[in-house]
């Protein structure tokens, strides 16, 4: 059995692999892509039967975990705050974190509560929901800014018109002309 610990970054991930006795088999870095994760697992699957992987939950973790699971690896996703050895470590480097994850996986020291790896569809829905919440928040902020500008132009809040105009990209804010009665 091989045990692999991976400290996943947005663009590059650091990994460490050890055998049943805890001896280092290999270590290195890879791009944080599903293709590279599968290549890593396949490399060790050819050497021995079974690969167990431990990764910290992060930005691209779920895509990589699903890819490694499809290659036959047993993937354990760890929440960073649930892993006291890494969270409280004074020596924080990606290589040390990857080694600690591999060792903890080998010795069955990881918490029993794995982070659930959602399906690709569920993850896409989460991203859509998050993006919608951001748009709604932006719209609220825009409405509040417009109200402040309107109040400033109406004379209810002196100075708000200047601040609002600057926030709107420096466009000249002019009050609407009064309607002429005939």
Legacy VTK file of the C-alpha trace (Angstrom):
# vtk DataFile Version 3.0
C-alpha trace
ASCII
DATASET POLYDATA
POINTS 182 float
0.000 0.000 0.000
1.145 3.523 -0.728
0.050 6.547 1.255
0.048 9.955 -0.396
-0.401 13.309 1.321
-1.202 16.287 -0.871
-1.162 19.940 0.135
-3.346 21.452 -2.580
-2.818 24.993 -3.806
-4.740 26.938 -6.415
-2.153 26.404 -9.162
0.407 23.987 -7.743
0.183 21.156 -5.223
2.911 19.495 -3.177
2.755 15.748 -2.533
4.592 13.177 -0.444
4.310 9.387 -0.774
5.403 6.734 1.702
5.101 2.945 1.988
3.673 0.721 4.746
6.796 1.245 6.884
6.702 5.036 6.576
9.708 5.206 4.256
9.598 7.968 1.668
8.919 6.583 -1.770
8.786 9.903 -3.613
7.835 13.525 -3.258
7.285 16.403 -5.592
4.971 19.037 -6.964
2.312 18.925 -9.644
-0.161 21.251 -11.252
-3.465 21.368 -9.355
-5.370 19.743 -12.198
-7.458 16.562 -12.305
-5.196 15.165 -15.049
-2.063 15.511 -12.911
-3.844 14.039 -9.879
-4.879 10.978 -11.912
-1.336 10.626 -13.284
0.037 10.675 -9.729
-2.382 7.989 -8.528
-1.799 5.848 -11.627
1.963 6.050 -11.066
1.618 4.462 -7.629
-1.178 2.066 -8.598
1.247 0.415 -11.042
3.794 -0.187 -8.275
1.503 -1.765 -5.677
-2.054 -2.701 -4.964
-3.894 0.195 -3.367
-3.293 3.863 -2.865
-4.669 5.872 0.043
-4.613 9.642 -0.304
-5.100 12.392 2.275
-5.731 15.970 1.124
-6.654 19.157 2.937
-9.899 20.747 1.829
-9.203 23.780 -0.303
-10.208 25.506 -3.501
-9.766 22.788 -6.201
-9.882 19.836 -3.773
-13.212 18.345 -4.836
-12.333 18.141 -8.542
-9.019 16.499 -7.718
-10.589 14.122 -5.186
-13.224 12.955 -7.689
-10.520 12.402 -10.327
-8.347 10.372 -7.933
-11.345 8.318 -6.763
-12.150 7.478 -10.374
-8.596 6.064 -10.671
-9.206 3.752 -7.739
-7.608 5.679 -4.878
-9.207 5.853 -1.455
-9.293 9.632 -0.926
-9.717 11.161 2.526
-10.449 14.897 2.496
-9.492 16.565 5.779
-10.802 19.888 7.044
-7.713 21.995 7.891
-9.050 23.018 11.297
-9.844 19.395 12.231
-6.220 18.407 11.747
-4.549 19.667 14.914
-1.045 18.539 13.927
-1.089 20.768 10.862
-3.238 23.604 12.228
-1.030 24.077 15.311
2.289 23.360 13.617
4.946 26.040 13.918
6.835 24.783 10.861
4.365 25.408 8.038
5.555 24.489 4.580
3.676 22.690 1.841
6.182 19.817 1.872
5.921 19.287 5.633
2.114 19.458 5.492
2.034 16.874 2.668
4.355 14.559 4.628
2.250 14.904 7.790
-0.924 14.096 5.830
0.664 10.949 4.358
1.923 9.824 7.772
-1.412 10.479 9.445
-3.187 8.535 6.698
-0.753 5.616 7.088
-1.155 5.520 10.877
-4.960 6.046 10.767
-4.609 9.253 12.800
-7.019 11.364 10.771
-10.338 12.314 12.297
-13.173 9.935 11.474
-15.177 12.775 9.960
-14.206 13.125 6.337
-15.203 16.171 4.383
-17.965 15.107 2.014
-16.900 15.261 -1.634
-19.944 16.495 -3.564
-20.763 15.351 -7.066
-19.760 17.633 -9.936
-23.411 18.672 -10.353
-23.762 19.614 -6.663
-20.512 21.569 -6.778
-21.685 23.458 -9.882
-24.975 24.285 -8.129
-23.036 25.580 -5.106
-21.003 27.859 -7.372
-24.172 29.144 -9.055
-25.789 29.846 -5.690
-22.689 31.670 -4.458
-22.504 33.727 -7.656
-26.203 34.648 -7.350
-25.724 35.740 -3.729
-22.826 37.972 -4.817
-24.950 39.541 -7.568
-27.832 40.193 -5.170
-25.408 41.760 -2.684
-23.938 43.971 -5.428
-27.429 45.027 -6.478
-28.299 45.986 -2.889
-25.112 48.048 -2.602
-25.892 49.742 -5.934
-29.425 50.617 -4.778
-28.101 52.022 -1.506
-25.551 54.125 -3.371
-28.225 55.440 -5.711
-30.429 56.324 -2.731
-27.555 58.228 -1.113
-26.898 60.123 -4.333
-30.605 60.892 -4.701
-30.799 62.111 -1.091
-27.740 64.303 -1.652
-29.200 65.791 -4.811
-32.482 66.432 -3.049
-30.631 68.341 -0.330
-31.410 65.860 2.432
-27.782 64.822 2.893
-25.318 67.540 1.933
-22.135 66.132 0.423
-23.675 62.781 -0.461
-24.029 63.794 -4.097
-20.275 64.399 -4.441
-19.405 61.125 -2.730
-21.948 59.230 -4.775
-20.730 60.747 -8.044
-17.164 59.701 -7.238
-18.344 56.176 -6.418
-20.207 55.993 -9.731
-16.969 56.409 -11.643
-16.743 60.200 -11.649
-19.706 60.719 -13.939
-21.289 64.103 -13.555
-24.473 63.806 -11.562
-27.040 66.418 -12.456
-30.406 66.810 -10.751
-33.365 66.188 -12.999
-34.873 69.382 -14.377
-38.190 70.366 -12.802
-41.240 69.783 -14.917
-42.654 72.974 -16.441
-46.328 73.484 -15.866
-48.196 75.155 -18.701
LINES 1 183
182 0 1 2 3 4 5 6 7 8 9 10 11 12 13 14 15 16 17 18 19 20 21 22 23 24 25 26 27 28 29 30 31 32 33 34 35 36 37 38 39 40 41 42 43 44 45 46 47 48 49 50 51 52 53 54 55 56 57 58 59 60 61 62 63 64 65 66 67 68 69 70 71 72 73 74 75 76 77 78 79 80 81 82 83 84 85 86 87 88 89 90 91 92 93 94 95 96 97 98 99 100 101 102 103 104 105 106 107 108 109 110 111 112 113 114 115 116 117 118 119 120 121 122 123 124 125 126 127 128 129 130 131 132 133 134 135 136 137 138 139 140 141 142 143 144 145 146 147 148 149 150 151 152 153 154 155 156 157 158 159 160 161 162 163 164 165 166 167 168 169 170 171 172 173 174 175 176 177 178 179 180 181
